[in-house]
Amino acid sequence: MNKVNVGCPRCGSLNVNVVSDVTETTKGFGAGKGCLGYICFGPIGLLCGLIGMGEGKTETNTYRVCANCGARFK
C-alpha cells in the first residue's frame, strides 16, 4: 500500500493529523404529534404518534488538522 501524505493547504506542512467526530441525533416523541394523533384518531392515533420514538442516526465527520498552524481541511 502506498501512503499518500497530504500537506496543509495553508502552510504546506506534512505534520497533519486525521480527526473523526461522531455525532448522534435522537428523534424523540413530540407532544404535538401525540396530541394531533389523539384528536384525529383517538387512542390509536396516540399510539401511532409513538412509532417514531427513539429513532436516531449517527454521523461521522472525518477531517485533517495541521499540527503547526491549526488549519482544518478535508
C-alpha positions as CSV (number, residue, x, y, z in Angstrom):
1,M,0.0,0.0,0.0
2,N,1.1,3.5,-0.8
3,K,0.6,6.1,1.9
4,V,-0.2,9.5,0.5
5,N,1.0,12.4,2.6
6,V,-1.4,15.3,2.4
7,G,0.2,18.7,3.1
8,C,-1.5,21.6,4.8
9,P,-3.0,23.9,2.2
10,R,-2.2,27.0,4.4
11,C,1.4,26.4,5.5
12,G,2.5,23.3,3.4
13,S,3.5,21.3,6.5
14,L,3.2,17.5,6.4
15,N,2.6,17.4,10.1
16,V,-1.1,16.6,9.7
17,N,-3.4,14.6,12.0
18,V,-6.7,12.9,10.9
19,V,-9.6,13.5,13.3
20,S,-13.0,11.9,13.3
21,D,-16.1,13.4,15.1
22,V,-19.1,11.2,15.8
23,T,-22.5,12.9,16.2
24,E,-25.6,11.1,17.3
25,T,-29.1,12.6,17.0
26,T,-32.2,11.0,18.5
27,K,-35.6,11.8,17.3
28,G,-37.9,12.0,20.3
29,F,-41.6,11.8,20.7
30,G,-43.2,15.2,20.2
31,A,-46.2,16.3,22.3
32,G,-47.6,17.9,19.2
33,K,-47.6,14.7,17.2
34,G,-49.2,12.8,20.0
35,C,-52.0,15.4,20.6
36,L,-52.7,15.7,16.9
37,G,-52.9,11.9,16.5
38,Y,-55.2,11.7,19.6
39,I,-57.5,14.4,18.3
40,C,-57.7,12.9,14.8
41,F,-57.9,9.2,15.6
42,G,-58.3,8.8,19.3
43,P,-56.1,6.5,21.4
44,I,-55.0,4.6,18.3
45,G,-53.7,7.9,16.9
46,L,-51.7,8.5,20.1
47,L,-50.1,5.1,19.7
48,C,-49.3,5.8,16.1
49,G,-47.6,9.0,17.2
50,L,-45.2,6.9,19.4
51,I,-43.9,4.9,16.4
52,G,-41.0,7.3,15.6
53,M,-39.9,7.5,19.3
54,G,-36.2,6.7,19.9
55,E,-35.1,6.5,16.3
56,G,-31.8,8.2,15.6
57,K,-28.9,8.4,13.3
58,T,-25.1,8.5,13.7
59,E,-23.0,10.8,11.5
60,T,-19.2,10.6,11.3
61,N,-17.2,13.6,10.0
62,T,-13.5,13.0,9.2
63,Y,-11.1,15.9,8.5
64,R,-7.5,16.8,8.9
65,V,-5.9,19.2,11.3
66,C,-2.4,20.8,10.8
67,A,-0.3,20.4,13.9
68,N,1.7,23.5,13.0
69,C,-0.9,26.2,12.1
70,G,-4.2,24.6,13.3
71,A,-5.9,24.7,9.9
72,R,-8.8,22.3,9.4
73,F,-9.4,20.8,5.9
74,K,-10.8,17.6,4.2
